[in-house]
């Protein structure tokens, strides 16, 4: 993932922080809840197909936006909070190169293979 995409994800993460600031929750809630969407990884205990589905469910920005908008429509701050956390977490993950998963396995994402350095054929970096 190149620098431009990382900067775009950073901007979306900052947007998530801004949206959170419009809610009445204490700031520590943002920090505590930010990693909760990773609960979707539990699906991998039941195989790659189930894992990819559950992971992607918790990391899809369309679902995050829908939760947030439903929260606005219903005037439910909890639902808005869920949307903001899902949205912010997805942006943060993508900033670090973790994208939506393919059924092939956890390390296969729409941003490239996690841990694959194309310049050397192996390594610890994500696809640039």
HELIX and SHEET records of a PDB file:
HELIX    1   1 UNK A    3  UNK A   21  1                                  19    
HELIX    2   2 UNK A   27  UNK A   33  1                                   7    
HELIX    3   3 UNK A   36  UNK A   46  5                                  11    
HELIX    4   4 UNK A   48  UNK A   59  1                                  12    
HELIX    5   5 UNK A   61  UNK A   74  1                                  14    
HELIX    6   6 UNK A   77  UNK A   95  1                                  19    
SHEET    1   A 3 UNK A 101  UNK A 102  0                                        
SHEET    2   A 3 UNK A 105  UNK A 109 -1                                        
SHEET    3   A 3 UNK A 112  UNK A 113 -1                                        
END                                                                             
